Structure formats: structure tokens, C-alpha cells
Amino acid sequence: MPVETDAEVREILGRETVAVVGCSSTPGKDAHEIPAYLQRQGYEVVPVNPYADEVLGKPAADSLSDVEEDIDIVDVFRPSDEVSGIVDEVLDRDDVDVVWLQLGIHDDEAVARAEDAGVRVVQDRCMKPEHQRLIASR
């Protein structure tokens, strides 16, 4: 079952490195503004976008398998039908603790596979308002 309690979300938000799959180089898009917010809050944001060379002043990786640094959270800004492949990439790594699916993104089968492998999943929530509500407002 996906993470639901504030205590679990707060603990997850205490992690440091967030790979953002679908991170956009276009200001104004949620997939740009939310990672930019996270970066301003001190998170190490690793952009994953095969169509961009750089996002938020950092080199963009083509895929999760191209990310060399350790990842705590994979934040997904891609359509629901791409979640299964992203979870496959997560499960090929041994450093990812959490997959965070942004608002409106669902794949119950992929979520179950991730959880069966010991990866926690946050589904249908946005990191920015959750951070503002649980961390920044303290």
C-alpha cells in the first residue's frame, strides 16, 4: 500500500537526493518549478530528461541508469503508462528507497512490484505542497 501517513511522508522528505524523471527545462511547467523549489530547499536534484543537456544548472541524465550518484527518491513527472518502465529502472538500482508519483500518476501493478522489492511508494501527491505543509511550515 502506498505511503499515506504524514509521519512517513515527513520522514521521506528528510532524504537528500531526488532524481526527477521528466524534469523540464521549461520555466512555468510543474516539472520545472517543483524541482526548482526542491533545489532551493536544499535538496540535491538530479534531472532526468533525454531531451535536455542541462536543467536547473545541472547536467541532465538520459535515464535513471545513467545517473551515477546515489539516489534517495525518484520523483516521477511522466505519464502513468511510463511508470512500469521507470519502476524497472529503479529495481535495477540498489540505492533508491522511494518512488514518488506526482499528482494524477498511477500504476497499481508497478507500485505493487516496487513495494514487493522493498521500495516505498508515494502516489498521487506533489512534493512541493507536502514539503510546505510538513517541513517548511514548522
N, C-alpha and C positions, 0 to 999 in steps of 0.2 A: 504494500500500500504506500502511495507517495507520502512524503513528509507533509504533515498538516499542522503540527503544534508550533506555537510561537517560540517555545524553548528550542525546538530542533532547528527552526529557521534561523534564530539568533545565533546558535552555535555554528551553523553553516556559514553565515555571514561573517563569522570571525576568521574564516580562511583568507589566504592572501592572493593566490594566483588564479585568475579567471581567464580561461580560453573562451573567446566569444566566436562561436561558429556562425558565420553570416554577418560579421561585423562590417558595417558600411562606412565608406569614406565620404558619404553624402551628409553634410550637416542638415539637421532638421528631421532626419529619419530616426525612428526609435532605435534602430540597430546601430546608430552612431551616437545619439545623445545619451543613451543609458550606459554604454561602455565609457563614454567620456565622463559621465557623472561618477562612475565607479573608480575611474582613474584619479579623478580629483579627490576622492575619498581615501586614496592611498592604496587601492588595490593594484596589483601588477596585472594589467590587462594584456592578453596575448591575442591579437586579432587573427582570425582565420577566415580568409577570403581569397579564393584562387584568382579573382579578377582585379585585385588591388596589389600594388607593390608595398604600400605603406598606409597605415590607418592610425590616427591618433599619435603620429610621430614615431611609430614602431613598425618594423617590417612585418608584413602580413604573411602568414604561413598559408600554403595551398590547402592543407588538410591537417587534421589532428595528428596524423602520423608524421608530419613534417615538423611538429613542434618539439624542440629539443629540451626546453626547460620542463621541470616537473609542474604538473597542473593539479590544482585542488578541485576546481569547479569547471565544468563545461557548461557554458550558458548558450542556449540554442535559440537563434533567430532565423530559423529556416522553416519551411512548410512541414506540416505533420507527416507527409509522405516521405520525408527525408530522415526522419528521426531514427528509423531502424538502422540505416547505414551509419549514422553518427554513433549510435549505441555500439554497433560492431567495432568502430574505431576506438571507442572508449574501452571496450572489453579487451582490445589488443594491447592496451597500456596497463601498467600496474600502479600508476600514480594517481589516477582520478578517483576521488571519493564521492563526488556528487555530479549528477546531471540535472541542470536546471532548465526546464522547458518554459519559455515565456508564455504570456497570455495567449490563449487560443490554440496552443500547440499541444496535441495529444497523440499518443500511440500506446495503448494499453499493453499490447504484446511486447513492444520494445521496453516499456517500463518494467514489465514483469521479468524480462531477461536480465535487465540491468540489476534489479533488486535481487534476483536469484544469484547473481555473481557478487553480491555484497556492495553494490554501488547504490547509494541513496538517490532518490529522485524527487525533485520539487516540480510540480506540474501546474500549469495554468496560473502562474504568478509572475510578477515582474520584480526583478531585484531592486530597482530604484525605490519604489514606494515601500517595499518591505524593509529596505535599509533605513529609509527615512523614518518609518514607523517604529522600528525595533532598535535601531542603533543610534541614528543621528539625533533623535528626539530625547535621548537620555541625558 
